[in-house]
């Protein structure tokens, strides 16, 4: 039986997720509440549970960029935010039923395209490379799997982090949001807005000044910070970094390198030696600072007809 997820089900969902995926991708009930039910774009029916004899045996949820976090380029795109089924029930068609139900919800909302992972508060960047069964499942259901993976990276912020003139902690919310509205309108700007409305501080961002104007930014996630970022959902005692960006007119001058050095320096003050950068393909850039691949993920997509 499929039914909508309710707040009272989060403990069962966390138990199910961790029993199947917790070795590599542990998650807490609190994080699941954040990324599903507390997502301001969430609507009832976006998350479904499959139960047999009052036991939760499967779950799945979708994501949309909806008001007040609407993105014009995703008006007809929906996302599969997560899907998990008990290992001993995977031959019963439960995952297929959950996926079909979410796809139908997206069709009814006018979506013509669906991707695996995305939206305002994604839990994973895609299908883990270690989840061969999941890659095969989505392939059999018509999803095209990307050839090139995305990565989570690990590094030590103290190795190459150093103070840099002009790189400092942001002093105000407006300073951060003003820069993002000018240079990176879209998901980065919207996520930063959500972060501040959810209790985040200006000092969770590093900015770069050039000739008296903010021309770069980087989000930093300190250990056990709340709200966390996707980079620290699974390891709250570590720290996280990203996104990071420099204004378009100044790219190619090495300012991104300086911004990265200064941002790592700020994270190093926490005393934590493990930093996560999530969902990237920029291995060469981050590799300059000692970051190496940790997890690999594959994006998948299909047309909804």
N, C-alpha and C positions, 0 to 999 in steps of 0.2 A: 504494500500500500504506500502510495506517495502522499505526502502532506507538507504544508508549509512549515518551515523552521520557525520555532518560537524561542524566546529568551531562555525558557526552562530547558530547552534541548541542548544548550551549548556545552554542558558537561558531557553529555553522551557523544556529541560531535567531537569534542576534544579527545575523548577516550578512543573513539573510532579512528580518528586521524593518527594519533600517536601509536596505536596498536599496529597500524599498517605502514606508516611513514615516519614514525618518530625517531628512528635510529639516525636518519639523515636530515629530516626536516621537522624537528619537534616544534610544537606550537602549544600555547597556553590558552585556556578558556578566555582569558582577558583579551588576548590578541584576536581571537576569533570574533569576540563580541565587537571589537573595534573595526575589523576589516569587513564584517558583514552587516550586523545590525546597526552599528553606529555610523556607517557610511551615510552621509547626508543624501546620497542619490538612491539609497535603498528603498524599494517598495515591497509590500507584502507579496509573497509569491516568488520573489527573486531567488530565494533559497529553499530547497526541498530536501526532505528526509524520506528515505525508504525504510519501512519497518516491517518486521515479521514477528508475530506473536509478542508485540510490544517491545521488541528489541530493535534498536537502530542498526541497520546493516549497510546503509549507504547514505550518501549526502552529496549534494552538488549545489552550486550557486552561480548566478550570472552577475555581470557588471554592465552598467551603462554610464556614459557621460550625460547625465540629465541635469536639468535646472536644480539648484542654482550653480551647477558646475558643468554647464553644457559646452561642448566643443563642436563647432560647425563641421569639422572634417570627420566627425564620428556620428553624425546624425542618423546614419543608416547602419551603424556598426554596433554589434553587441559582443560581449566577451564571456567566455567560460572562466569563472574565477577559481573554481576548484571542483574536483570530483573524486570521491573515494568510496570504495566498496570493500566489505570484508573479503579477505582472500578466499575463504571457503564458500563464498556465495557468488563468485565471479562468473560461474558458468550458468547462472540463472537469468541472465539478461537484465539484471538490475541496473547496471551502468548504462546500458542502451536506453532503458526506459527513462532514467534521469536525464540523460543527454537530449533525448527526443522531446521531453517535456520543456526543458529550458529553450531549446531551439524554437519550439512552437510559441513560447512566450515572446521570444524576440521577433518572430514573424508578425505576431499580432500587434506588436509595437511599431511595426514598419521597418524592421531591419532587413537588409538584403545581404548582409555579410556578417560572419561570426569569426572571432579569433580566440585562441586559447591564451588567456591571461591578458589583463589590461584593466583600464578603468582607474578610478581615483585611488583606491587602496588595494593594490594587488598583493596577494600573498606570496606567489612565486612568479618569476619572469616568464615561465612557459612550462613545457613538459620536461622533467628532469631526464638527462641522458641515461641515467641509471634505471629509469622506469621503462624497460623494453616493452612490457605488456601494455603500458599506457600509450606508447608511441604506435604500437600495432593497432590498438583499439581505435584511436582517432584516425589512423590511416584507413582502416576498414569502414569507417563511417564517413568517408569522403573528404577528410581534411588533408590538405597539402602540407607536408612537413618541410620547413626550411632546411636548406642544405647546410648552412653555416650556423653554428650555435651562438648563443649569448652566454655570458659568464657572470658568476660572482667571483670576486677576487679577494685575496687576503694579503695583508702587509702589516708592517710595524710603523706607526706614524712617527716614532721617535728616530728612525734611522736617517731620514733625509728632511725631516721637518725643521725649519729654521725661521726666525723672524725675518720679515721682508718689509722694507719701508713702503708705506701706502697700503699694505694689506692688514686689515684689522677686523675686529668683531663689529657687526652692524650695530648702529646706535638706535635705530627706530624701525618699526614695522614699515612705515611709509618708504623708507630708504630702500628696503628690499623689494617691496611690491612695485614701487615706481620703476626700478631698474628692470624687473621682470616684465612688466607691462610694455616697456619700451623695446626690449631686446628678445624676450622669450615668451610672448603671449601664447597661451595654450596650457598643456598639462603641467609644466613646471610652475607657472604662475598660479594655476588653480590649486595645485597641491600646497604651495606655500601659503595661500590664503586660508585653506583648510587648516594647516598647521597652526597658524596664529589664532584662528577662531577656536581651536581645540586646546588652547593653553600654552602653545609654544611661544618662545621669546625671540626678540630680535637677535640676541646673542647666540642663537642656534644657527646663525648664518655669518659667514665671513664675507667681507666685501673688499674690492680693490679700487682704490682711488687713482685717477690719472688726470693731472691738470685740474684737480679740485672737483672732479665729477666721478661718480661711481660707474665703473666700466667693467666690473666682473663680480661674480658671486660664487659662493660654495656653501651648501648646507652641510653642517657637521652634526653628528648624533653622538652625544656623550654617553658613557655607560649608564644604563638604567634610566635613561631619559624618558619622559612621557610628555607628549606622544612620541613613540619611537618612529623610526623609519623602516622601510622594508628590509634594509640591510641589517637591522638589529632585532627583527621580530623573533628570530630563532636563537639569538645569542645576545640577550639584553646586557650581559656583563661586559661585552666587547663594545667597541665604538664603530661608527659608520661615517662614510663620506659620500657626498653626491646628492643631487646633481651639481655640476660645476660648469661655468661658462663665462666667456668674455664677450664684450660687445662686438658686433660684426665688423665695425670699422677698424678695430684694433687687432683683429686676429692675424696670426702669422708673425707677430713681433716677440714671441716668447713670454708674453704676459701670463698665459695659462700655466706655464711652468712655475713662475713666481707665485701665482695665486695658489697653486697646489702646495708649494713649499710652506707658505704661510698658514694655510689651512691645516696641514699636517702638524705644524708646530702647535697650533691651538689645541688639537686633539691630544697631542703628546703630554699636555699639561695635566691630563686626567690620570696619568700614570699607567694606562692600559697599553699593552704592546700588541694587541691584535685589533686590526681595523678591517671592516668589510666594505667593499664597493660592490653594489648589486647591479645587475642587468646592464652589462656593457659589452661591447666588442672592441673597445679601445685598448687592446693588450699592449701595444707598443708604447702608447703614451703613459699608461699607468705603470708599465714595466720599468720605466725610468726611475720610479720611486720605490722599487722593490716589491711591487704587487704582482702576485702570480695567481693563475686560475685555481679556484677551489671547487666550484660546482659549474656544470654545464647544463644548458636548457635549450630546447628547440621550440620555436614558435610554430603554430599551426593555424590554418585558416581555411574556410570554405564559403562558397556562395549559398545563401538560403533561398531555395526556390519553393 
